Amino acid sequence: MSVTWYECKVKYRKTHETGEQKLTSETYLLDAVSFTEAESRINEVMVELTSEEFQIMNIKVANFSEVHPFENSDRWFKTKVSLITIDEQSGKERKSNIYLLVQANDVKEAFENTTLAMKDTMSDYTIPSITESLIFDVFPYFTGEEEQLEKYNQLEETPSEVEVSES
């Protein structure tokens, strides 16, 4: 099942380290099945993030094929990857572009992380561009099943001690 990512631009008052409040616009990325669900989810996220009033300014479909978070990274980069294939009939080289959202601290690290994300790709590819994204944070959708599966796996790994009492 393919994931549809939505960019949600939200305006709200943000309190900075100095205690000063400024009107801020930030873009968040989340996956959803429709614009309606995207709006509902960004409302839920913003209620958790801020106690201030907020306004959803825009919601649009993002053109990311994949999103790759990496630990110890604080910025998001949009990476254009050109997949190279050979047309069997004409023998000509064809390029098809996909866009990845990769988390990194700088462009060099974004390139390295993109290469790492593409390591299992069978076709040849090039990385024609990497640009810093305006996306502030990413909120993937979880059904809760992942959490239940994790709890189940922990129970399976824990040796159970059964006490047998003699009567």
C-alpha positions as a Markdown table, in Angstrom:
| # | Residue | x | y | z |
|---|---|---|---|---|
| 1 | Met | 0.0 | 0.0 | 0.0 |
| 2 | Ser | 1.5 | 3.3 | -1.0 |
| 3 | Val | 1.5 | 6.2 | 1.4 |
| 4 | Thr | 0.2 | 9.6 | 0.6 |
| 5 | Trp | 2.0 | 12.4 | 2.4 |
| 6 | Tyr | 0.4 | 15.8 | 3.1 |
| 7 | Glu | 2.2 | 19.0 | 3.8 |
| 8 | Cys | 0.3 | 21.1 | 6.3 |
| 9 | Lys | 1.2 | 24.7 | 6.9 |
| 10 | Val | 0.1 | 26.0 | 10.3 |
| 11 | Lys | 0.3 | 29.5 | 11.7 |
| 12 | Tyr | 0.4 | 30.1 | 15.5 |
| 13 | Arg | 2.0 | 32.1 | 18.2 |
| 14 | Lys | 5.2 | 30.5 | 19.3 |
| 15 | Thr | 7.1 | 31.3 | 22.6 |
| 16 | His | 10.8 | 31.6 | 21.9 |
| 17 | Glu | 13.7 | 31.0 | 24.4 |
| 18 | Thr | 13.7 | 34.7 | 25.3 |
| 19 | Gly | 10.0 | 34.4 | 26.4 |
| 20 | Glu | 8.9 | 36.6 | 23.4 |
| 21 | Gln | 5.9 | 35.4 | 21.5 |
| 22 | Lys | 6.0 | 35.7 | 17.7 |
| 23 | Leu | 3.5 | 34.7 | 15.0 |
| 24 | Thr | 5.1 | 31.7 | 13.3 |
| 25 | Ser | 4.3 | 29.6 | 10.2 |
| 26 | Glu | 5.6 | 26.0 | 10.2 |
| 27 | Thr | 5.1 | 23.2 | 7.7 |
| 28 | Tyr | 4.5 | 19.7 | 9.0 |
| 29 | Leu | 4.4 | 16.4 | 7.0 |
| 30 | Leu | 2.0 | 13.6 | 7.8 |
| 31 | Asp | 0.5 | 10.7 | 6.0 |
| 32 | Ala | -3.3 | 10.2 | 5.6 |
| 33 | Val | -5.8 | 8.7 | 3.3 |
| 34 | Ser | -7.5 | 12.0 | 2.4 |
| 35 | Phe | -7.4 | 15.8 | 2.9 |
| 36 | Thr | -10.1 | 15.4 | 5.5 |
| 37 | Glu | -8.0 | 13.0 | 7.6 |
| 38 | Ala | -4.9 | 15.1 | 7.1 |
| 39 | Glu | -6.8 | 18.1 | 8.5 |
| 40 | Ser | -8.1 | 16.1 | 11.4 |
| 41 | Arg | -4.6 | 14.7 | 12.2 |
| 42 | Ile | -2.9 | 18.1 | 12.0 |
| 43 | Asn | -5.5 | 19.5 | 14.4 |
| 44 | Glu | -4.7 | 16.6 | 16.9 |
| 45 | Val | -1.0 | 17.2 | 16.5 |
| 46 | Met | -1.2 | 20.9 | 17.0 |
| 47 | Val | -3.4 | 20.6 | 20.1 |
| 48 | Glu | -0.6 | 18.4 | 21.6 |
| 49 | Leu | 2.2 | 20.8 | 20.5 |
| 50 | Thr | 0.8 | 24.1 | 21.6 |
| 51 | Ser | -1.7 | 25.6 | 24.0 |
| 52 | Glu | -2.0 | 28.7 | 21.7 |
| 53 | Glu | -4.6 | 29.1 | 19.0 |
| 54 | Phe | -3.5 | 28.0 | 15.6 |
| 55 | Gln | -4.8 | 28.3 | 12.1 |
| 56 | Ile | -4.3 | 25.7 | 9.3 |
| 57 | Met | -3.2 | 27.8 | 6.3 |
| 58 | Asn | -2.7 | 25.2 | 3.7 |
| 59 | Ile | -2.8 | 21.4 | 3.1 |
| 60 | Lys | -1.4 | 19.9 | -0.1 |
| 61 | Val | -0.2 | 16.5 | -1.3 |
| 62 | Ala | 3.5 | 16.2 | -1.1 |
| 63 | Asn | 5.4 | 14.4 | -3.8 |
| 64 | Phe | 7.6 | 12.3 | -1.6 |
| 65 | Ser | 8.0 | 8.6 | -2.5 |
| 66 | Glu | 9.7 | 7.8 | 0.8 |
| 67 | Val | 10.6 | 9.5 | 4.1 |
| 68 | His | 13.8 | 8.5 | 5.9 |
| 69 | Pro | 14.3 | 9.7 | 9.5 |
| 70 | Phe | 17.8 | 9.4 | 10.9 |
| 71 | Glu | 18.7 | 9.7 | 14.6 |
| 72 | Asn | 20.7 | 12.7 | 15.8 |
| 73 | Ser | 19.5 | 14.8 | 12.9 |
| 74 | Asp | 17.4 | 17.9 | 13.2 |
| 75 | Arg | 16.7 | 19.1 | 9.6 |
| 76 | Trp | 14.8 | 17.6 | 6.6 |
| 77 | Phe | 16.2 | 17.6 | 3.1 |
| 78 | Lys | 14.3 | 17.0 | -0.2 |
| 79 | Thr | 16.4 | 14.7 | -2.4 |
| 80 | Lys | 15.8 | 14.3 | -6.1 |
| 81 | Val | 16.8 | 10.8 | -7.1 |
| 82 | Ser | 16.9 | 9.9 | -10.9 |
| 83 | Leu | 16.5 | 6.2 | -11.4 |
| 84 | Ile | 18.2 | 5.0 | -14.6 |
| 85 | Thr | 16.7 | 2.3 | -16.7 |
| 86 | Ile | 17.3 | 1.0 | -20.2 |
| 87 | Asp | 14.4 | 0.8 | -22.6 |
| 88 | Glu | 14.6 | -2.7 | -24.0 |
| 89 | Gln | 13.0 | -1.8 | -27.4 |
| 90 | Ser | 14.9 | 1.3 | -28.2 |
| 91 | Gly | 18.0 | 0.7 | -26.2 |
| 92 | Lys | 18.0 | 4.2 | -24.9 |
| 93 | Glu | 18.6 | 5.2 | -21.3 |
| 94 | Arg | 15.6 | 6.6 | -19.4 |
| 95 | Lys | 15.5 | 8.5 | -16.2 |
| 96 | Ser | 12.5 | 8.6 | -13.9 |
| 97 | Asn | 12.6 | 11.0 | -10.9 |
| 98 | Ile | 11.5 | 10.2 | -7.4 |
| 99 | Tyr | 11.8 | 12.5 | -4.3 |
| 100 | Leu | 12.9 | 11.4 | -0.9 |
| 101 | Leu | 12.6 | 13.3 | 2.4 |
| 102 | Val | 15.8 | 12.6 | 4.3 |
| 103 | Gln | 16.7 | 13.8 | 7.8 |
| 104 | Ala | 20.2 | 15.1 | 8.3 |
| 105 | Asn | 22.2 | 17.9 | 9.8 |
| 106 | Asp | 23.7 | 19.3 | 6.6 |
| 107 | Val | 23.8 | 18.6 | 2.8 |
| 108 | Lys | 26.8 | 16.3 | 3.0 |
| 109 | Glu | 25.1 | 14.1 | 5.6 |
| 110 | Ala | 21.8 | 14.3 | 3.6 |
| 111 | Phe | 23.8 | 12.9 | 0.6 |
| 112 | Glu | 25.2 | 10.1 | 2.7 |
| 113 | Asn | 21.8 | 9.3 | 4.2 |
| 114 | Thr | 20.2 | 9.2 | 0.8 |
| 115 | Thr | 22.9 | 6.8 | -0.4 |
| 116 | Leu | 22.2 | 4.7 | 2.7 |
| 117 | Ala | 18.5 | 4.7 | 2.0 |
| 118 | Met | 19.1 | 3.7 | -1.6 |
| 119 | Lys | 21.6 | 0.9 | -0.9 |
| 120 | Asp | 19.1 | -1.9 | -1.7 |
| 121 | Thr | 18.0 | -0.4 | -5.0 |
| 122 | Met | 18.6 | -2.7 | -7.9 |
| 123 | Ser | 18.7 | -0.1 | -10.6 |
| 124 | Asp | 21.4 | 2.6 | -11.2 |
| 125 | Tyr | 20.6 | 6.1 | -9.9 |
| 126 | Thr | 22.0 | 9.5 | -9.6 |
| 127 | Ile | 21.3 | 12.3 | -7.1 |
| 128 | Pro | 20.9 | 15.5 | -9.1 |
| 129 | Ser | 19.8 | 17.7 | -6.2 |
| 130 | Ile | 19.5 | 18.0 | -2.5 |
| 131 | Thr | 17.7 | 21.0 | -1.0 |
| 132 | Glu | 16.8 | 21.9 | 2.6 |
| 133 | Ser | 13.1 | 21.5 | 3.1 |
| 134 | Leu | 10.8 | 23.9 | 5.0 |
| 135 | Ile | 9.3 | 20.9 | 6.8 |
| 136 | Phe | 9.6 | 21.3 | 10.5 |
| 137 | Asp | 8.6 | 17.9 | 11.6 |
| 138 | Val | 7.1 | 14.6 | 10.3 |
| 139 | Phe | 4.2 | 12.7 | 11.8 |
| 140 | Pro | 3.8 | 9.2 | 10.3 |
| 141 | Tyr | 0.5 | 7.4 | 10.9 |
| 142 | Phe | 0.5 | 4.4 | 13.3 |
| 143 | Thr | -2.5 | 2.2 | 13.8 |
| 144 | Gly | -1.4 | 1.1 | 17.3 |
| 145 | Glu | -0.9 | -2.4 | 16.0 |
| 146 | Glu | 2.9 | -1.7 | 16.0 |
| 147 | Glu | 2.8 | -1.0 | 19.7 |
| 148 | Gln | 0.8 | -4.1 | 20.4 |
| 149 | Leu | 3.2 | -6.2 | 18.3 |
| 150 | Glu | 6.1 | -4.8 | 20.2 |
| 151 | Lys | 4.5 | -5.7 | 23.6 |
| 152 | Tyr | 3.8 | -9.2 | 22.3 |
| 153 | Asn | 7.4 | -9.7 | 21.1 |
| 154 | Gln | 8.6 | -8.5 | 24.6 |
| 155 | Leu | 6.4 | -11.1 | 26.2 |
| 156 | Glu | 7.7 | -13.8 | 23.9 |
| 157 | Glu | 11.3 | -13.0 | 24.8 |
| 158 | Thr | 10.7 | -12.9 | 28.6 |
| 159 | Pro | 11.1 | -16.4 | 30.1 |
| 160 | Ser | 8.0 | -17.2 | 32.0 |
| 161 | Glu | 8.4 | -18.7 | 35.4 |
| 162 | Val | 5.7 | -21.1 | 36.3 |
| 163 | Glu | 5.6 | -22.2 | 39.9 |
| 164 | Val | 4.2 | -25.6 | 40.6 |
| 165 | Ser | 2.9 | -26.2 | 44.0 |
| 166 | Glu | 2.5 | -29.6 | 45.5 |
| 167 | Ser | -0.6 | -30.3 | 47.5 |
